[in-house]
Amino acid sequence: MIRLKSAEEIEMMRRAGRVVAEALAAMRDAIVPNVTTTLDLDEVAAAVLAKRGAVPALLGYKPSFSRVPYKHHTCISVNNEVVHGVPSAKRVLKEGDIVSLDLDASVDGWCADAALTVPVGNVSTAAKNLLTVSREALFRGISQARVGNTVGDIGAAIQRHSERSRYNVVRDLVGHGIGRTPHEDPQVNNYGRPGKGDRLKAGMTICIEPMVNIGGHEVMHRKGDVWTIFTTDNTLSAHFEHTVAITEDGPDILTLPPSLEK
């Protein structure tokens, strides 16, 4: 069931989106190559959320595949880790890595979710190109988030832009609706056919989040790690995400920092 939001409810989600954007920027700016650990970055995010009175949606989350709840505020994935990497004091970010920062939080019961992948110091040309194309793919998808279009239009735009650069979008992981809870209907694939799937209506709020691999689209878990999802062929992956409201005036990105809002 897709729940449409009022203009007032969308503004409440924007409050959460601003906090998410602030936390992601703080994490990005805190990275020092060969010094910072992924747990350090999780603690940076935790401090921002606490300061702003936001509730981390991931902390304490207990999915069906895990016996214990998730213990961190963020997911931080490095290089060939696609999503859901677990912050660790043992994982030092090294010069040349790329790292995905993913955060979901709520303010007064309304959620927002965003992610970005950033370079650690100087990275390879291949890594730079992957980050550029993946971020562009996100905004190609967002450009299709308009009343009367479908989720298939979003996925097709993402897939088309990624594959033009000979990259592949992950098929097993998708975007989603969001609102009072972190995951709502509809499912928002990062691939597809124009005109197919749920029709977009004013008041829908969705997370568009392409995960783009240099190699094949296949992903997997590794033995002993129920959380982190890796590329099957061990190639680099990038992840970008925004929470977007569908409005009569076009897509409204709710997870932009205030300085970038219209």
NULO-428004 format. One record per residue (C-alpha): residue number from 0; residue in one letter; z, x, y. Coordinates in steps of 0.5 Angstrom, whole numbers. Layout:
{nr:NUM	rest:a	Z:Z	X:X	Y:Y}
...
***
This chain:
{nr:0	rest:m	Z:0	X:0	Y:0}
{nr:1	rest:i	Z:-2	X:3	Y:7}
{nr:2	rest:r	Z:3	X:1	Y:12}
{nr:3	rest:l	Z:0	X:1	Y:19}
{nr:4	rest:k	Z:4	X:4	Y:25}
{nr:5	rest:s	Z:5	X:1	Y:32}
{nr:6	rest:a	Z:4	X:5	Y:38}
{nr:7	rest:e	Z:12	X:6	Y:39}
{nr:8	rest:e	Z:13	X:8	Y:32}
{nr:9	rest:i	Z:7	X:13	Y:33}
{nr:10	rest:e	Z:11	X:16	Y:39}
{nr:11	rest:m	Z:17	X:17	Y:34}
{nr:12	rest:m	Z:13	X:21	Y:29}
{nr:13	rest:r	Z:10	X:25	Y:35}
{nr:14	rest:r	Z:17	X:27	Y:37}
{nr:15	rest:a	Z:18	X:30	Y:29}
{nr:16	rest:g	Z:11	X:33	Y:30}
{nr:17	rest:r	Z:13	X:37	Y:36}
{nr:18	rest:v	Z:19	X:40	Y:32}
{nr:19	rest:v	Z:15	X:42	Y:26}
{nr:20	rest:a	Z:10	X:45	Y:31}
{nr:21	rest:e	Z:16	X:49	Y:35}
{nr:22	rest:a	Z:19	X:51	Y:28}
{nr:23	rest:l	Z:12	X:54	Y:25}
{nr:24	rest:a	Z:10	X:58	Y:32}
{nr:25	rest:a	Z:17	X:61	Y:31}
{nr:26	rest:m	Z:16	X:63	Y:24}
{nr:27	rest:r	Z:9	X:66	Y:26}
{nr:28	rest:d	Z:12	X:70	Y:32}
{nr:29	rest:a	Z:18	X:72	Y:27}
{nr:30	rest:i	Z:13	X:76	Y:22}
{nr:31	rest:v	Z:14	X:84	Y:23}
{nr:32	rest:p	Z:10	X:87	Y:17}
{nr:33	rest:n	Z:13	X:91	Y:12}
{nr:34	rest:v	Z:20	X:88	Y:14}
{nr:35	rest:t	Z:20	X:81	Y:14}
{nr:36	rest:t	Z:22	X:77	Y:8}
{nr:37	rest:t	Z:20	X:70	Y:7}
{nr:38	rest:l	Z:27	X:68	Y:6}
{nr:39	rest:d	Z:28	X:70	Y:13}
{nr:40	rest:l	Z:22	X:66	Y:16}
{nr:41	rest:d	Z:25	X:60	Y:12}
{nr:42	rest:e	Z:32	X:61	Y:16}
{nr:43	rest:v	Z:28	X:62	Y:23}
{nr:44	rest:a	Z:25	X:55	Y:21}
{nr:45	rest:a	Z:32	X:52	Y:19}
{nr:46	rest:a	Z:35	X:54	Y:26}
{nr:47	rest:v	Z:30	X:51	Y:30}
{nr:48	rest:l	Z:30	X:44	Y:26}
{nr:49	rest:a	Z:38	X:44	Y:27}
{nr:50	rest:k	Z:37	X:46	Y:34}
{nr:51	rest:r	Z:33	X:40	Y:35}
{nr:52	rest:g	Z:37	X:35	Y:31}
{nr:53	rest:a	Z:31	X:35	Y:25}
{nr:54	rest:v	Z:32	X:33	Y:18}
{nr:55	rest:p	Z:28	X:38	Y:13}
{nr:56	rest:a	Z:24	X:33	Y:8}
{nr:57	rest:l	Z:24	X:39	Y:3}
{nr:58	rest:l	Z:31	X:41	Y:3}
{nr:59	rest:g	Z:34	X:37	Y:-3}
{nr:60	rest:y	Z:27	X:35	Y:-6}
{nr:61	rest:k	Z:28	X:33	Y:-13}
{nr:62	rest:p	Z:21	X:32	Y:-17}
{nr:63	rest:s	Z:20	X:30	Y:-24}
{nr:64	rest:f	Z:18	X:37	Y:-26}
{nr:65	rest:s	Z:24	X:40	Y:-24}
{nr:66	rest:r	Z:31	X:40	Y:-26}
{nr:67	rest:v	Z:34	X:42	Y:-20}
{nr:68	rest:p	Z:33	X:40	Y:-13}
{nr:69	rest:y	Z:29	X:45	Y:-8}
{nr:70	rest:k	Z:34	X:49	Y:-4}
{nr:71	rest:h	Z:30	X:51	Y:2}
{nr:72	rest:h	Z:27	X:48	Y:9}
{nr:73	rest:t	Z:20	X:51	Y:8}
{nr:74	rest:c	Z:14	X:53	Y:3}
{nr:75	rest:i	Z:12	X:60	Y:4}
{nr:76	rest:s	Z:6	X:62	Y:0}
{nr:77	rest:v	Z:3	X:69	Y:0}
{nr:78	rest:n	Z:-5	X:71	Y:-1}
{nr:79	rest:n	Z:-7	X:68	Y:-8}
{nr:80	rest:e	Z:-1	X:63	Y:-8}
{nr:81	rest:v	Z:-4	X:56	Y:-5}
{nr:82	rest:v	Z:2	X:52	Y:-4}
{nr:83	rest:h	Z:9	X:51	Y:-5}
{nr:84	rest:g	Z:11	X:58	Y:-5}
{nr:85	rest:v	Z:19	X:59	Y:-5}
{nr:86	rest:p	Z:22	X:63	Y:0}
{nr:87	rest:s	Z:25	X:69	Y:-3}
{nr:88	rest:a	Z:29	X:75	Y:0}
{nr:89	rest:k	Z:26	X:80	Y:-5}
{nr:90	rest:r	Z:19	X:78	Y:-2}
{nr:91	rest:v	Z:17	X:82	Y:4}
{nr:92	rest:l	Z:11	X:81	Y:8}
{nr:93	rest:k	Z:6	X:87	Y:8}
{nr:94	rest:e	Z:1	X:89	Y:12}
{nr:95	rest:g	Z:-5	X:86	Y:10}
{nr:96	rest:d	Z:-2	X:80	Y:7}
{nr:97	rest:i	Z:-4	X:73	Y:9}
{nr:98	rest:v	Z:2	X:68	Y:9}
{nr:99	rest:s	Z:2	X:60	Y:9}
{nr:100	rest:l	Z:7	X:57	Y:13}
{nr:101	rest:d	Z:9	X:49	Y:11}
{nr:102	rest:l	Z:14	X:45	Y:14}
{nr:103	rest:d	Z:16	X:37	Y:13}
{nr:104	rest:a	Z:21	X:34	Y:18}
{nr:105	rest:s	Z:24	X:28	Y:20}
{nr:106	rest:v	Z:27	X:26	Y:27}
{nr:107	rest:d	Z:31	X:19	Y:27}
{nr:108	rest:g	Z:27	X:17	Y:20}
{nr:109	rest:w	Z:20	X:19	Y:22}
{nr:110	rest:c	Z:16	X:24	Y:19}
{nr:111	rest:a	Z:11	X:30	Y:21}
{nr:112	rest:d	Z:8	X:35	Y:16}
{nr:113	rest:a	Z:4	X:41	Y:18}
{nr:114	rest:a	Z:2	X:48	Y:16}
{nr:115	rest:l	Z:-2	X:54	Y:18}
{nr:116	rest:t	Z:-4	X:61	Y:15}
{nr:117	rest:v	Z:-3	X:67	Y:19}
{nr:118	rest:p	Z:-5	X:74	Y:18}
{nr:119	rest:v	Z:1	X:79	Y:17}
{nr:120	rest:g	Z:-1	X:85	Y:22}
{nr:121	rest:n	Z:-9	X:88	Y:21}
{nr:122	rest:v	Z:-12	X:84	Y:15}
{nr:123	rest:s	Z:-19	X:85	Y:12}
{nr:124	rest:t	Z:-25	X:82	Y:14}
{nr:125	rest:a	Z:-26	X:77	Y:8}
{nr:126	rest:a	Z:-19	X:75	Y:10}
{nr:127	rest:k	Z:-20	X:74	Y:17}
{nr:128	rest:n	Z:-26	X:70	Y:15}
{nr:129	rest:l	Z:-23	X:65	Y:10}
{nr:130	rest:l	Z:-17	X:64	Y:16}
{nr:131	rest:t	Z:-23	X:62	Y:21}
{nr:132	rest:v	Z:-27	X:57	Y:16}
{nr:133	rest:s	Z:-21	X:54	Y:13}
{nr:134	rest:r	Z:-18	X:52	Y:20}
{nr:135	rest:e	Z:-25	X:50	Y:22}
{nr:136	rest:a	Z:-25	X:46	Y:16}
{nr:137	rest:l	Z:-19	X:42	Y:18}
{nr:138	rest:f	Z:-22	X:40	Y:25}
{nr:139	rest:r	Z:-28	X:38	Y:22}
{nr:140	rest:g	Z:-24	X:33	Y:18}
{nr:141	rest:i	Z:-20	X:31	Y:23}
{nr:142	rest:s	Z:-26	X:29	Y:27}
{nr:143	rest:q	Z:-28	X:24	Y:22}
{nr:144	rest:a	Z:-21	X:21	Y:22}
{nr:145	rest:r	Z:-24	X:15	Y:26}
{nr:146	rest:v	Z:-23	X:7	Y:26}
{nr:147	rest:g	Z:-29	X:5	Y:21}
{nr:148	rest:n	Z:-30	X:11	Y:18}
{nr:149	rest:t	Z:-27	X:13	Y:11}
{nr:150	rest:v	Z:-22	X:18	Y:7}
{nr:151	rest:g	Z:-29	X:20	Y:4}
{nr:152	rest:d	Z:-32	X:22	Y:11}
{nr:153	rest:i	Z:-26	X:26	Y:12}
{nr:154	rest:g	Z:-26	X:30	Y:5}
{nr:155	rest:a	Z:-34	X:31	Y:6}
{nr:156	rest:a	Z:-33	X:34	Y:12}
{nr:157	rest:i	Z:-28	X:39	Y:10}
{nr:158	rest:q	Z:-32	X:40	Y:3}
{nr:159	rest:r	Z:-39	X:41	Y:7}
{nr:160	rest:h	Z:-36	X:46	Y:12}
{nr:161	rest:s	Z:-32	X:50	Y:7}
{nr:162	rest:e	Z:-38	X:51	Y:2}
{nr:163	rest:r	Z:-43	X:53	Y:7}
{nr:164	rest:s	Z:-39	X:59	Y:8}
{nr:165	rest:r	Z:-39	X:60	Y:0}
{nr:166	rest:y	Z:-31	X:58	Y:-1}
{nr:167	rest:n	Z:-29	X:52	Y:-5}
{nr:168	rest:v	Z:-24	X:47	Y:-3}
{nr:169	rest:v	Z:-18	X:46	Y:-8}
{nr:170	rest:r	Z:-19	X:39	Y:-12}
{nr:171	rest:d	Z:-12	X:38	Y:-15}
{nr:172	rest:l	Z:-8	X:38	Y:-9}
{nr:173	rest:v	Z:-10	X:33	Y:-3}
{nr:174	rest:g	Z:-7	X:30	Y:3}
{nr:175	rest:h	Z:-3	X:24	Y:4}
{nr:176	rest:g	Z:-1	X:18	Y:8}
{nr:177	rest:i	Z:6	X:19	Y:12}
{nr:178	rest:g	Z:11	X:15	Y:16}
{nr:179	rest:r	Z:18	X:14	Y:14}
{nr:180	rest:t	Z:17	X:18	Y:8}
{nr:181	rest:p	Z:13	X:25	Y:7}
{nr:182	rest:h	Z:8	X:22	Y:2}
{nr:183	rest:e	Z:5	X:15	Y:3}
{nr:184	rest:d	Z:-2	X:12	Y:1}
{nr:185	rest:p	Z:-7	X:13	Y:2}
{nr:186	rest:q	Z:-9	X:20	Y:-2}
{nr:187	rest:v	Z:-14	X:24	Y:3}
{nr:188	rest:n	Z:-18	X:29	Y:-1}
{nr:189	rest:n	Z:-21	X:35	Y:2}
{nr:190	rest:y	Z:-28	X:33	Y:-2}
{nr:191	rest:g	Z:-32	X:27	Y:-3}
{nr:192	rest:r	Z:-38	X:23	Y:-1}
{nr:193	rest:p	Z:-39	X:20	Y:6}
{nr:194	rest:g	Z:-37	X:12	Y:6}
{nr:195	rest:k	Z:-33	X:12	Y:0}
{nr:196	rest:g	Z:-25	X:11	Y:-1}
{nr:197	rest:d	Z:-20	X:7	Y:4}
{nr:198	rest:r	Z:-23	X:5	Y:10}
{nr:199	rest:l	Z:-19	X:8	Y:16}
{nr:200	rest:k	Z:-16	X:3	Y:21}
{nr:201	rest:a	Z:-12	X:4	Y:28}
{nr:202	rest:g	Z:-5	X:5	Y:26}
{nr:203	rest:m	Z:-6	X:9	Y:20}
{nr:204	rest:t	Z:-2	X:16	Y:20}
{nr:205	rest:i	Z:-5	X:21	Y:15}
{nr:206	rest:c	Z:-4	X:29	Y:13}
{nr:207	rest:i	Z:-10	X:32	Y:13}
{nr:208	rest:e	Z:-9	X:39	Y:9}
{nr:209	rest:p	Z:-15	X:43	Y:7}
{nr:210	rest:m	Z:-13	X:48	Y:2}
{nr:211	rest:v	Z:-19	X:53	Y:1}
{nr:212	rest:n	Z:-20	X:59	Y:-4}
{nr:213	rest:i	Z:-25	X:65	Y:-3}
{nr:214	rest:g	Z:-26	X:64	Y:-11}
{nr:215	rest:g	Z:-26	X:58	Y:-15}
{nr:216	rest:h	Z:-23	X:51	Y:-14}
{nr:217	rest:e	Z:-18	X:52	Y:-20}
{nr:218	rest:v	Z:-11	X:53	Y:-19}
{nr:219	rest:m	Z:-5	X:53	Y:-24}
{nr:220	rest:h	Z:2	X:55	Y:-25}
{nr:221	rest:r	Z:5	X:61	Y:-28}
{nr:222	rest:k	Z:10	X:61	Y:-33}
{nr:223	rest:g	Z:17	X:61	Y:-31}
{nr:224	rest:d	Z:15	X:58	Y:-24}
{nr:225	rest:v	Z:15	X:51	Y:-23}
{nr:226	rest:w	Z:14	X:51	Y:-16}
{nr:227	rest:t	Z:9	X:56	Y:-14}
{nr:228	rest:i	Z:1	X:54	Y:-15}
{nr:229	rest:f	Z:-4	X:60	Y:-15}
{nr:230	rest:t	Z:-11	X:61	Y:-15}
{nr:231	rest:t	Z:-13	X:61	Y:-23}
{nr:232	rest:d	Z:-18	X:67	Y:-21}
{nr:233	rest:n	Z:-13	X:71	Y:-17}
{nr:234	rest:t	Z:-17	X:70	Y:-10}
{nr:235	rest:l	Z:-14	X:69	Y:-3}
{nr:236	rest:s	Z:-13	X:62	Y:-1}
{nr:237	rest:a	Z:-11	X:59	Y:6}
{nr:238	rest:h	Z:-8	X:52	Y:8}
{nr:239	rest:f	Z:-8	X:49	Y:14}
{nr:240	rest:e	Z:-5	X:42	Y:16}
{nr:241	rest:h	Z:-4	X:37	Y:21}
{nr:242	rest:t	Z:-1	X:30	Y:22}
{nr:243	rest:v	Z:-6	X:25	Y:25}
{nr:244	rest:a	Z:-6	X:18	Y:27}
{nr:245	rest:i	Z:-12	X:14	Y:27}
{nr:246	rest:t	Z:-13	X:10	Y:34}
{nr:247	rest:e	Z:-18	X:6	Y:37}
{nr:248	rest:d	Z:-19	X:12	Y:42}
{nr:249	rest:g	Z:-20	X:17	Y:36}
{nr:250	rest:p	Z:-16	X:22	Y:32}
{nr:251	rest:d	Z:-9	X:23	Y:35}
{nr:252	rest:i	Z:-6	X:30	Y:33}
{nr:253	rest:l	Z:2	X:29	Y:32}
{nr:254	rest:t	Z:4	X:36	Y:30}
{nr:255	rest:l	Z:1	X:40	Y:36}
{nr:256	rest:p	Z:6	X:43	Y:41}
{nr:257	rest:p	Z:7	X:40	Y:48}
{nr:258	rest:s	Z:3	X:45	Y:51}
{nr:259	rest:l	Z:-4	X:43	Y:47}
{nr:260	rest:e	Z:-3	X:36	Y:47}
{nr:261	rest:k	Z:-8	X:32	Y:51}
***
